Amino acid sequence: DWRSIYIAAPNVPAPVLRGIARYAGVHLYNEAGDVLYATPDLLSVHTLSGGSRVFKLPECVEVVHDLYEDQIVNQNTDQFEVTLQPASTVLYYTGRKQTMP
């Protein structure tokens, strides 16, 4: 079983690409359209506009730690909510407490 989508138009808008990713079963961390990079234990986000963000992780983690602010955001969770400033960058560690930097 597979799925195929063909788009001949250039510059496909981000919401369309997000919908295609969702259709393909790709894990989406948030819906805000921020620039986001993820590894198995790091989540980096850059915002254009500020406000509340909910991040959904692919699995439950022991701790979510804000590495720039050096504070624990949440524990034993697969999602967390934070308020971010406009034009800001954040970096979260998401993983086991004993391997936390």
HELIX and SHEET records of a PDB file:
HELIX    1   1 ALA A   14  TYR A   23  1                                  10    
HELIX    2   2 LYS A   97  THR A   99  5                                   3    
SHEET    1   A 5 VAL A  35  ALA A  38  0                                        
SHEET    2   A 5 LEU A  42  HIS A  46 -1                                        
SHEET    3   A 5 THR A  89  GLY A  95 -1                                        
SHEET    4   A 5 GLY A  51  ASP A  66 -1                                        
SHEET    5   A 5 GLN A  71  LEU A  84 -1                                        
END                                                                             
